[in-house]
Amino acid sequence: MPKITILPHAELCPKGAVIEAENGTSICDALHNNDIDIDSACGGVCACTTCHVVVREGFKTLNEIEEDEEDMLDRAWGLQPFSRLSCQAILQEADVTVEIPKYSINLAKEGHQ
């Protein structure tokens, strides 16, 4: 079972965490299943960027990025070369390390309405 190391995030995972997930699980689902409440405003259908993560280790072990995800990532805050939408990043048999960016474009979460 692959392990996901989550680097510390002040709000969502202050001490960081290491969790396990089944092959074929998205990083987003794995985080939610382990009470790490990453945003996913679109429900995981690749229609927003609120679940954006930066894959610090194991990027190439995930499924290939598709064009829809690339198009969405262009809108993500803090885009980096190893950025993925966690709802689209599917675990294979290798461990990964992810960083949840400090900010998201989820305006409702930030108190704007």
C-alpha positions in Angstrom: 0.0 0.0 0.0 1.5 3.4 -1.0 2.2 6.0 1.7 1.5 9.7 1.4 3.7 12.0 3.4 1.9 15.3 3.9 4.2 18.2 4.7 3.0 20.5 7.6 0.3 22.9 6.6 -0.6 25.5 9.3 -4.4 25.0 9.0 -5.1 21.5 7.5 -2.2 19.4 9.0 0.0 21.4 11.4 2.3 18.6 12.3 2.3 16.9 8.9 1.2 13.3 8.5 2.0 10.0 6.9 -1.1 8.0 5.7 -1.6 4.9 3.6 -4.0 4.4 0.7 -4.9 1.7 -1.8 -3.5 1.7 -5.3 -5.9 3.5 -7.6 -7.0 6.1 -5.0 -6.7 9.8 -5.7 -4.6 11.8 -3.3 -7.6 13.9 -2.6 -9.7 10.9 -1.5 -6.8 9.6 0.5 -6.5 12.9 2.4 -10.3 13.1 3.0 -10.4 9.5 4.2 -7.8 10.4 6.8 -9.5 13.5 8.1 -7.2 16.0 6.3 -9.8 18.4 4.9 -8.2 19.6 1.7 -10.6 21.8 -0.4 -12.4 20.1 -3.3 -15.1 22.6 -4.3 -16.0 20.7 -7.5 -16.3 17.4 -5.8 -13.2 15.9 -7.6 -14.3 16.3 -11.2 -11.4 18.5 -12.4 -13.5 21.6 -12.6 -11.6 23.8 -10.1 -8.2 24.1 -8.5 -9.0 24.1 -4.8 -7.4 20.6 -4.3 -4.0 21.7 -5.8 -1.0 20.1 -4.3 2.7 20.1 -5.1 4.2 16.6 -5.3 7.7 16.9 -3.7 8.6 13.3 -4.1 7.1 10.6 -6.4 5.6 12.8 -9.1 6.5 10.4 -11.9 5.0 7.5 -10.1 1.5 9.0 -10.4 -0.8 8.5 -13.4 -0.1 10.7 -16.4 -1.5 14.2 -16.3 -4.3 14.8 -18.8 -5.0 17.9 -20.8 -8.1 18.9 -18.7 -6.0 18.9 -15.6 -3.2 20.9 -17.2 -5.7 23.5 -18.3 -7.1 23.8 -14.8 -3.7 23.9 -13.2 -3.0 27.1 -15.2 -5.5 28.8 -12.8 -4.0 27.4 -9.6 -2.4 29.7 -7.0 1.3 29.0 -6.6 1.6 26.7 -9.6 4.9 24.9 -9.7 6.5 22.3 -12.1 5.4 19.4 -9.9 1.8 20.7 -9.2 -1.1 18.3 -9.5 -4.8 18.5 -8.8 -5.1 16.0 -6.0 -8.4 14.8 -7.3 -6.7 13.7 -10.5 -3.5 12.4 -9.1 -3.9 8.6 -8.7 -1.6 6.6 -6.5 0.2 3.7 -8.0 2.5 1.4 -6.0 5.0 4.1 -4.9 5.1 6.4 -2.0 4.7 10.2 -2.5 5.3 13.4 -0.6 2.9 16.3 -1.0 2.7 19.9 0.1 -0.6 21.6 0.3 -0.2 25.2 -0.8 -0.8 27.9 1.8 -3.5 29.5 -0.4 -6.4 28.4 -2.6 -8.7 30.2 -4.9 -11.7 29.1 -2.9 -13.2 32.5 -2.1 -16.0 31.2 0.0 -13.5 29.6 2.4 -11.6 32.8 2.7 -14.8 34.6 3.9 -15.8 36.3 0.6 -19.3 35.9 -0.6 
